[in-house]
Amino acid sequence: MKRIVFLLVSVLLATCATAQYPNKPIRLVLPLAVGSATDLIGRILGQSVSAAIGQPIVIDNKAGALGAISAADVARAPADGYTLLIGTSSALSTAPWMRKDLPYDPVADFTPITDIGRYTLFFYVNADVPAKTFQEFIAYAKANPGKVTCASGSVTTQLSCTQLATFAGLDLLHVPYKSGPQSMLDMVAGRIDAQFETPTTGLVHVKSGKLRALATTLRTRSPLLPDVPTIYEAGLPQYEIASWMGLFGPARMPREIVDRLNKEFVAVMQRPEVIAEMDRQGFALTPSSPEQLGVLVKEQIEIYGRLLRAAGVKPE
């Protein structure tokens, strides 16, 4: 009898806590440092949702290890809705294939809440490359096998170079860098021919005439450069890399809390002023149901795994 009463009390307390959610600050863990595009996007969303729910959303930056540090932190947290993760393709699609000792399962250890969006990548060439369009670049690279360089500052941009070479039948010389800004400096100096990179690092050089943007990897054209076609329009419909971001909590979060968070974040992502700010950052919002985000995670793990194996990348 005492055990039954204890269980009933526990259920009632849990139900009460869920009904009052949120009644204290929420910690939002981000996988990149202060000042990064991910940090800025997380802060914009956090501030907007905080005003809507009447509780602070405290940003906690935990950078490093392809986002695995931040993801592991949230995977270990109580599933009460007070610790959330801005999860990215690095932590949840790439890291599982690149780290043997990954301290979490990207599917089993998290509760999907909502898709957030896609980072814009542009395909840039330096001003000395005699190509004004994406198709002209492909023709130029085919005429110079093994001589045209494609730089990368991340796993995502490396795989973008790999997909370009594979699907267009090119022999490109891959040049890896530790970061996009580093490779961009060499590209502006004329030492690199081409690369996939964000608008944050490349747009200023397009406007100065030092670089040309020939395509964007988004499914629709970017308002930052509306005259630049998508890579699908430009002739590479097989391209499938997505640099994505979603909102997650620890595994087994109560459905009532998941639904509340989904409602609040999706509502904020539909506000015109938030959409306009994201457009300025070159970020396309794609709010979704929790189930849709769960499907995306599984799909992207499979895609990244296949591409990384094809590129000869092995876990360390």
Summary of the structure (lengths in Angstrom):
residues: 316
radius of gyration: 21.4
end to end distance: 53.7
largest distance: 82.8
contacts: 1061
relative contact order: 0.18
helix: 46%
strand: 19%
